[in-house]
Amino acid sequence: NLLHLHEAVDAQSITLYIENPENASRTFSIIRAMLKKLNHDAMNFGLKWDVEFESSHNSGIFLSYEKAEAQLLHPWFKAELTEDQAHNRPHESSNQNISLESFMANIVTS
């Protein structure tokens, strides 16, 4: 369940690749939360970024965060459960914690 981050210094961009698509949505949520926390705590809201997703249908075509979310672009976004689906789903704890050391140990940079 590795993720890969590629930094392009000249382009000032970071590209995220995930080996297991089942973890894409959760992993992106964690990365996004980390950026927001860094922006709040260390950057005094001075950090600005754009998020783009490569279309799963057309390699090389990129969608804005808003368009990808609206299209529920797989595997990054998942449809919300209906009330019946949520009621019939086995209970999962929403308070899952992971240590920063464990999270960082699973990041491979190139």
C-alpha positions as CSV (number, residue, x, y, z in Angstrom):
1,N,0.0,0.0,0.0
2,L,2.7,2.4,-1.0
3,L,2.3,5.9,-2.3
4,H,4.9,7.8,-4.3
5,L,5.5,11.5,-4.3
6,H,7.4,13.1,-7.1
7,E,8.6,16.7,-6.6
8,A,9.3,18.8,-9.7
9,V,11.2,21.7,-8.3
10,D,11.2,23.8,-11.5
11,A,7.4,23.4,-12.0
12,Q,6.8,23.8,-8.2
13,S,4.6,20.7,-8.2
14,I,4.2,17.5,-6.3
15,T,2.7,14.5,-8.0
16,L,1.1,11.7,-6.0
17,Y,0.9,8.1,-7.3
18,I,-0.9,5.4,-5.3
19,E,-0.2,1.7,-5.9
20,N,-3.5,0.5,-4.5
21,P,-6.6,2.4,-5.9
22,E,-8.7,1.2,-2.9
23,N,-6.7,3.6,-0.7
24,A,-6.7,6.6,-3.1
25,S,-9.6,8.4,-1.5
26,R,-8.4,8.0,2.0
27,T,-4.8,8.8,1.2
28,F,-5.7,11.9,-0.7
29,S,-7.9,13.1,2.3
30,I,-4.9,12.6,4.6
31,I,-2.5,14.5,2.3
32,R,-5.0,17.3,1.9
33,A,-5.6,17.5,5.7
34,M,-1.8,17.7,6.2
35,L,-1.4,20.5,3.7
36,K,-4.3,22.5,5.4
37,K,-2.7,21.9,8.8
38,L,0.7,23.0,7.6
39,N,-0.8,26.1,5.9
40,H,-2.6,27.0,9.1
41,D,0.1,26.3,11.7
42,A,3.3,27.1,9.9
43,M,2.5,29.2,6.8
44,N,0.0,31.7,8.3
45,F,-2.4,30.8,5.4
46,G,0.3,31.8,2.9
47,L,0.5,28.5,1.1
48,K,-1.6,28.2,-2.0
49,W,-2.1,25.2,-4.2
50,D,-4.1,23.7,-7.0
51,V,-5.2,20.1,-7.1
52,E,-5.6,18.3,-10.4
53,F,-6.5,14.7,-11.1
54,E,-5.6,12.7,-14.2
55,S,-8.8,11.5,-15.9
56,S,-9.1,7.7,-15.6
57,H,-10.6,7.6,-19.1
58,N,-8.2,9.9,-21.0
59,S,-4.6,9.6,-19.8
60,G,-3.0,13.0,-20.1
61,I,-6.3,14.9,-19.5
62,F,-6.4,16.6,-16.1
63,L,-9.4,17.8,-14.2
64,S,-9.7,20.4,-11.5
65,Y,-10.5,19.3,-8.0
66,E,-14.0,20.6,-8.3
67,K,-14.7,18.8,-11.6
68,A,-13.2,15.5,-10.4
69,E,-15.3,15.7,-7.2
70,A,-18.4,16.5,-9.2
71,Q,-17.8,13.5,-11.5
72,L,-16.8,11.3,-8.5
73,L,-13.6,10.5,-10.4
74,H,-12.6,7.0,-9.5
75,P,-10.6,6.1,-7.4
76,W,-10.2,9.5,-5.7
77,F,-13.8,10.1,-4.9
78,K,-16.5,7.9,-3.6
79,A,-20.3,8.4,-3.7
80,E,-21.9,9.2,-0.4
81,L,-23.9,6.3,1.1
82,T,-27.7,6.6,1.2
83,E,-29.3,6.4,4.6
84,D,-30.3,2.8,3.9
85,Q,-26.8,1.8,2.8
86,A,-25.2,3.4,5.8
87,H,-27.7,1.7,8.1
88,N,-27.0,-1.8,6.6
89,R,-23.2,-1.3,6.5
90,P,-21.1,-2.9,9.2
91,H,-20.1,-0.4,11.8
92,E,-16.7,1.2,11.2
93,S,-14.9,3.5,13.6
94,S,-14.5,6.9,12.2
95,N,-11.7,7.7,14.7
96,Q,-8.9,5.8,13.1
97,N,-5.5,7.1,14.2
98,I,-2.2,6.6,12.6
99,S,1.1,7.9,13.9
100,L,3.0,10.3,11.8
101,E,6.0,8.0,11.9
102,S,4.0,5.1,10.5
103,F,2.4,7.3,7.8
104,M,5.8,8.8,6.7
105,A,7.4,5.3,6.7
106,N,4.9,4.3,3.9
107,I,5.8,7.3,1.7
108,V,8.3,6.7,-1.0
109,T,9.7,9.8,-2.7
110,S,11.5,9.9,-6.0
